[in-house]
Amino acid sequence: MSNESHTTDFCKGQIIYHPKWLTPKNSNKYLSQLKQSLPWKSDKIRFMGKQHSIPRLHAWIADSNINYSYSGISLEINPWSTATRELKMLCEQSCQHSFNSMLANYYRNGKDSNGWHADNEKELGQNPLIAIVSFGQVRRLSIRSNDNHKEKLDYDLANGSLIIMKGELQHQTQHCLRKTQKDCAERISLTFRLTNA
């Protein structure tokens, strides 16, 4: 793991980006393992009175009593695999923080995305620390202020990178991963969290 990092204070929170957290060799190994082994699922949400497919696949990995639901979807709890447990432990070391759950997203191509949102569910408590590990295709994560949408930061999340968001960030901002028209290979992101049972 690399210790290189960049820290930015933003909207009463802090963002710490480790662009080379894992080596390319280990990153590619994990990408292959996660793609093959995680129980990827496609779900639908109701929006404007209609059912729409979520533009990505996802999986919820957590301790046995940690449930999660959003936008009317209740995700099935799946146990930690060897690879996800390894990554959780590495992430805990880098963040100096404990995690008991992880939301995995699989972006198959540039059409897959994740709209503006915040990880601010009541189960995450006040000022949650969120850690995102990225594998595969570089994709842009944008973070904007709730008070002024023009106040925005962009991070091109590299293969094997780690980005940590903490402080009041989840209450003061939103973040997204937009669609892109560019040729785009697959990407997997793992979002580690400490969720109250």
C-alpha positions as CSV (number, residue, x, y, z in Angstrom):
1,M,0.0,0.0,0.0
2,S,1.2,3.5,-0.8
3,N,1.1,6.3,1.8
4,E,0.7,9.0,-0.8
5,S,-2.4,11.0,-0.1
6,H,-4.1,14.4,-0.7
7,T,-6.3,16.1,1.9
8,T,-8.9,18.7,1.2
9,D,-11.2,20.5,3.7
10,F,-14.6,21.1,2.2
11,C,-18.0,22.1,3.6
12,K,-17.2,21.4,7.3
13,G,-15.8,18.0,6.3
14,Q,-12.6,16.5,5.0
15,I,-11.7,14.4,1.9
16,I,-8.6,12.2,1.9
17,Y,-7.6,10.7,-1.4
18,H,-5.0,7.9,-1.8
19,P,-4.6,7.5,-5.6
20,K,-2.2,4.5,-5.3
21,W,-3.6,2.8,-2.3
22,L,-3.1,-0.6,-3.8
23,T,-0.6,-1.8,-6.4
24,P,-1.9,-2.3,-10.0
25,K,-1.3,-6.0,-9.7
26,N,-3.3,-6.4,-6.5
27,S,-6.0,-4.1,-7.8
28,N,-6.5,-6.1,-10.9
29,K,-6.5,-9.3,-8.8
30,Y,-9.3,-8.0,-6.6
31,L,-11.3,-6.7,-9.5
32,S,-11.3,-10.2,-11.0
33,Q,-12.2,-11.8,-7.7
34,L,-15.0,-9.4,-6.8
35,K,-16.5,-9.5,-10.3
36,Q,-16.7,-13.3,-10.1
37,S,-17.6,-13.9,-6.5
38,L,-19.9,-11.1,-5.3
39,P,-23.7,-11.9,-5.5
40,W,-24.5,-9.0,-7.9
41,K,-28.1,-8.0,-8.1
42,S,-30.2,-5.8,-10.4
43,D,-33.0,-3.9,-8.7
44,K,-35.7,-1.4,-9.6
45,I,-36.8,1.8,-8.0
46,R,-40.1,3.7,-8.3
47,F,-39.6,7.2,-9.7
48,M,-42.3,9.6,-11.0
49,G,-44.8,6.8,-10.7
50,K,-42.8,4.3,-12.8
51,Q,-40.4,1.5,-12.2
52,H,-36.9,2.1,-13.4
53,S,-33.9,-0.3,-13.3
54,I,-31.0,1.0,-11.2
55,P,-28.2,1.8,-13.7
56,R,-25.6,-0.5,-12.0
57,L,-25.5,-3.8,-10.2
58,H,-25.0,-3.9,-6.4
59,A,-24.4,-6.2,-3.4
60,W,-24.7,-5.6,0.3
61,I,-22.0,-7.3,2.4
62,A,-22.4,-7.0,6.2
63,D,-22.3,-8.5,9.6
64,S,-25.3,-10.7,10.3
65,N,-27.5,-8.2,12.0
66,I,-26.8,-5.1,9.8
67,N,-29.7,-4.5,7.4
68,Y,-29.8,-1.8,4.7
69,S,-32.5,-0.3,2.5
70,Y,-32.8,2.7,0.3
71,S,-35.3,4.1,-2.3
72,G,-37.7,1.4,-1.2
73,I,-35.2,-1.4,-1.8
74,S,-34.2,-3.8,1.0
75,L,-30.9,-5.4,0.3
76,E,-30.2,-9.0,1.2
77,I,-27.3,-9.4,3.7
78,N,-24.4,-11.4,2.2
79,P,-21.5,-12.6,4.4
80,W,-17.9,-11.4,4.1
81,S,-15.8,-13.3,1.6
82,T,-12.0,-13.8,2.0
83,A,-11.3,-10.9,-0.4
84,T,-13.9,-8.5,1.1
85,R,-12.7,-9.2,4.6
86,E,-9.1,-8.6,3.6
87,L,-10.1,-5.3,2.0
88,K,-12.1,-4.3,5.1
89,M,-9.1,-4.9,7.3
90,L,-6.8,-2.9,5.1
91,C,-9.3,-0.1,4.9
92,E,-9.7,-0.1,8.7
93,Q,-5.9,0.2,9.1
94,S,-5.8,3.2,6.7
95,C,-8.8,5.0,8.1
96,Q,-8.2,4.1,11.8
97,H,-11.9,3.3,11.9
98,S,-14.0,0.2,12.2
99,F,-16.5,-1.0,9.6
100,N,-19.3,-3.6,9.7
101,S,-20.8,-3.2,6.3
102,M,-20.1,-2.5,2.7
103,L,-22.1,-1.6,-0.4
104,A,-20.5,-2.8,-3.6
105,N,-21.4,-1.3,-6.9
106,Y,-20.6,-2.8,-10.3
107,Y,-20.5,-0.2,-13.2
108,R,-20.5,-2.3,-16.3
109,N,-19.8,0.5,-18.8
110,G,-20.2,4.3,-19.1
111,K,-24.0,4.1,-19.1
112,D,-24.0,2.8,-15.5
113,S,-24.0,5.6,-13.0
114,N,-25.0,6.8,-9.5
115,G,-27.0,10.0,-9.2
116,W,-26.5,12.8,-6.6
117,H,-27.0,11.5,-3.1
118,A,-25.4,11.5,0.4
119,D,-24.6,8.6,2.7
120,N,-26.6,10.2,5.5
121,E,-29.1,7.5,6.5
122,K,-30.0,7.6,10.2
123,E,-28.4,4.1,10.7
124,L,-25.0,5.7,9.9
125,G,-25.2,8.1,12.8
126,Q,-23.9,11.7,13.1
127,N,-21.0,12.6,10.8
128,P,-20.3,9.1,9.4
129,L,-16.9,8.2,8.0
130,I,-17.3,6.7,4.5
131,A,-14.4,5.0,2.7
132,I,-14.6,4.1,-1.0
133,V,-12.2,1.7,-2.7
134,S,-12.2,1.7,-6.6
135,F,-11.2,-1.1,-9.0
136,G,-11.0,-1.0,-12.8
137,Q,-11.9,1.9,-15.1
138,V,-11.1,5.4,-13.9
139,R,-14.4,7.2,-13.2
140,R,-15.1,10.7,-12.0
141,L,-16.6,11.3,-8.5
142,S,-18.1,14.7,-8.1
143,I,-18.9,16.3,-4.7
144,R,-21.0,19.4,-4.4
145,S,-22.2,21.7,-1.6
146,N,-25.8,21.5,-0.6
147,D,-25.9,25.3,-0.3
148,N,-24.2,26.2,-3.6
149,H,-24.1,23.5,-6.3
150,K,-21.4,25.5,-8.2
151,E,-19.1,24.8,-5.2
152,K,-17.9,21.4,-6.4
153,L,-14.9,19.1,-6.3
154,D,-14.0,16.4,-8.8
155,Y,-11.9,13.2,-8.3
156,D,-10.9,10.8,-11.0
157,L,-10.9,7.7,-9.0
158,A,-8.0,5.5,-10.1
159,N,-7.8,1.7,-10.1
160,G,-6.7,0.7,-6.5
161,S,-7.5,4.1,-5.0
162,L,-9.1,4.9,-1.7
163,I,-11.1,8.0,-0.9
164,I,-12.2,8.8,2.6
165,M,-15.0,11.3,3.4
166,K,-15.5,12.4,7.0
167,G,-16.7,15.2,9.3
168,E,-20.0,16.8,8.3
169,L,-19.5,16.0,4.6
170,Q,-22.5,13.6,4.3
171,H,-24.8,16.3,5.9
172,Q,-23.4,19.2,4.0
173,T,-22.8,17.8,0.5
174,Q,-23.9,15.3,-2.1
175,H,-21.8,13.1,-4.4
176,C,-22.4,11.3,-7.7
177,L,-20.8,9.2,-10.4
178,R,-22.2,10.4,-13.8
179,K,-22.7,8.6,-17.0
180,T,-20.1,9.2,-19.7
181,Q,-20.2,8.9,-23.5
182,K,-16.5,7.9,-23.6
183,D,-15.5,4.3,-24.2
184,C,-15.6,2.9,-20.7
185,A,-14.5,-0.4,-19.2
186,E,-16.0,-1.9,-16.1
187,R,-15.5,-0.5,-12.6
188,I,-16.3,-1.9,-9.1
189,S,-16.5,0.3,-6.0
190,L,-16.7,-0.8,-2.4
191,T,-18.1,1.7,0.1
192,F,-17.3,0.8,3.6
193,R,-19.4,2.0,6.5
194,L,-20.2,1.6,10.2
195,T,-23.9,1.0,10.3
196,N,-26.0,0.8,13.5
197,A,-28.0,-2.4,13.9
